[in-house]
Structure formats: structure tokens, C-alpha cells
Amino acid sequence: MLRPAVEPLDLADASTSAAVLQLQRAAYQVEADLIGFQEIPPLQESLQDLIAAPLTWIGIRDAAGDIVAALAYRTDGPVVDIDRLVVSSARFRIGLGATLVASLDSDAMITVSTGSANTPA
């Protein structure tokens, strides 16, 4: 199986930021339902907040050009902190999240947090 292409995502582009927000809300709704908590901050985030967040975004598009997975991170020296990782529910469990994580700096210490009840994550 071919590894999907990872590309930078420019949230200054209106269609890209809208697509990322839609994907983020759908993905975090799955997590919110799973853990029984609807107040996950990225689920409540506005488009303006998403764009303003000091994050670097990368993503994967499907054959039609739609964003089906995205990862946002910050770097602090040798540390890469994954702030969010979202995948379309239609594409769960096929390795898109792992592909995004694998595209990060392999020499960095990578950190991530999630809810303890989110066992799929």
C-alpha cells in the first residue's frame, strides 16, 4: 500500500481553514461522545481561534483533494508537541494518523496528550 502524501496546510487559505475546522469538529465529537465530555476545547473553537492558534499544520488529502487527516504541532527546541491530531471517521484505523506522526522530525522528542478514556487514541 502506498503511503499517503503529507503536505503543509495553510490555514490563511479560507477553504483550507474551513475544511480543517469541519474535520476537527467531527473528529473531536467522536472523542467527546467516547469519553462523555462535550467541553473539549478544540470542539468549541471558532474559525478565527483555529486560524490564530500558533500551530504548524500538516495534512493528508484524498484523491478528490479533501483533507481527511490533519495534525497541528508546536516546536520548542528539541521538543515537538502534538497539539491535535484529527482523522475523518470514514478513514479511521488505516494509518493516516501514524503517517502524520511519522512525518515529524525523527530526532525530536515528540509529546502528545489525550483523555484517559480515549482508548483508540
C-alpha positions as CSV (number, residue, x, y, z in Angstrom):
1,M,0.0,0.0,0.0
2,L,1.3,3.4,-0.9
3,R,2.0,5.8,2.0
4,P,-0.3,8.9,1.6
5,A,1.4,12.2,0.9
6,V,1.7,14.6,3.8
7,E,1.6,18.3,3.0
8,P,1.7,21.5,4.8
9,L,-1.7,23.1,5.4
10,D,-2.0,26.9,5.1
11,L,-4.8,28.0,7.4
12,A,-4.6,31.5,5.9
13,D,-6.4,30.0,3.0
14,A,-10.1,30.2,3.7
15,S,-11.1,26.9,2.1
16,T,-8.3,25.1,3.9
17,S,-9.1,26.5,7.3
18,A,-12.9,25.8,6.9
19,A,-12.1,22.2,5.9
20,V,-9.8,21.8,8.9
21,L,-12.4,23.2,11.3
22,Q,-15.1,20.9,9.9
23,L,-12.7,17.8,10.2
24,Q,-11.6,18.9,13.7
25,R,-15.2,19.3,15.0
26,A,-16.2,15.9,13.5
27,A,-13.2,14.1,15.0
28,Y,-13.4,15.7,18.4
29,Q,-17.2,15.0,18.5
30,V,-16.3,11.3,18.2
31,E,-13.9,11.7,21.2
32,A,-16.4,13.7,23.2
33,D,-19.0,11.0,22.8
34,L,-16.5,8.3,23.7
35,I,-15.3,10.0,26.9
36,G,-18.6,11.6,27.8
37,F,-17.3,15.1,27.9
38,Q,-18.5,17.8,25.4
39,E,-16.3,20.6,26.6
40,I,-13.1,19.6,24.7
41,P,-11.6,22.9,23.7
42,P,-11.0,22.2,20.0
43,L,-14.6,21.1,19.7
44,Q,-15.7,24.6,20.9
45,E,-13.1,26.5,18.9
46,S,-14.2,29.2,16.4
47,L,-12.7,29.5,12.9
48,Q,-10.9,32.7,14.0
49,D,-9.5,30.9,17.0
50,L,-8.3,28.0,14.9
51,I,-6.6,30.3,12.5
52,A,-5.0,32.4,15.3
53,A,-3.6,29.4,17.2
54,P,0.3,29.4,17.0
55,L,0.4,26.0,15.4
56,T,2.0,24.4,12.4
57,W,-0.4,22.2,10.4
58,I,0.2,19.3,8.1
59,G,-2.4,17.1,6.5
60,I,-3.3,14.3,4.1
61,R,-5.8,14.8,1.3
62,D,-7.8,12.1,-0.5
63,A,-7.9,11.6,-4.3
64,A,-10.6,14.3,-4.6
65,G,-8.4,16.8,-2.7
66,D,-10.4,16.8,0.5
67,I,-8.4,16.9,3.8
68,V,-9.0,13.6,5.5
69,A,-6.4,13.9,8.3
70,A,-4.6,16.8,9.9
71,L,-2.0,17.3,12.7
72,A,-1.1,20.5,14.4
73,Y,2.0,21.0,16.5
74,R,4.4,23.4,18.1
75,T,8.1,23.1,18.5
76,D,10.2,24.2,21.4
77,G,13.8,23.4,20.8
78,P,14.2,19.7,20.5
79,V,10.6,19.0,21.6
80,V,7.6,18.7,19.2
81,D,4.3,18.9,21.0
82,I,1.4,17.5,19.0
83,D,-1.5,19.8,19.9
84,R,-4.1,17.9,17.9
85,L,-4.5,15.0,15.5
86,V,-7.7,14.6,13.7
87,V,-8.8,12.0,11.2
88,S,-12.1,11.6,9.2
89,S,-14.2,8.9,10.8
90,A,-14.5,7.3,7.4
91,R,-10.7,6.8,7.4
92,F,-10.2,5.6,11.0
93,R,-7.7,2.7,11.5
94,I,-5.9,2.8,8.2
95,G,-2.7,4.5,9.4
96,L,-3.3,8.2,8.5
97,G,-2.6,9.4,12.0
98,A,0.6,7.3,12.2
99,T,1.7,8.6,8.8
100,L,1.3,12.2,10.0
101,V,3.2,11.5,13.2
102,A,6.0,9.7,11.3
103,S,6.5,12.7,9.1
104,L,7.6,14.8,12.1
105,D,11.3,15.4,12.9
106,S,12.6,11.9,13.8
107,D,15.3,13.4,16.1
108,A,12.8,15.4,18.2
109,M,11.2,14.3,21.4
110,I,7.5,14.1,20.5
111,T,4.9,14.7,23.1
112,V,1.1,14.4,23.0
113,S,-1.8,14.3,25.4
114,T,-5.3,12.9,25.2
115,G,-8.2,12.0,27.5
116,S,-7.5,8.8,29.5
117,A,-10.9,7.3,28.4
118,N,-9.9,7.8,24.8
119,T,-8.6,4.3,24.3
120,P,-8.4,4.4,20.5
121,A,-6.0,7.3,20.7
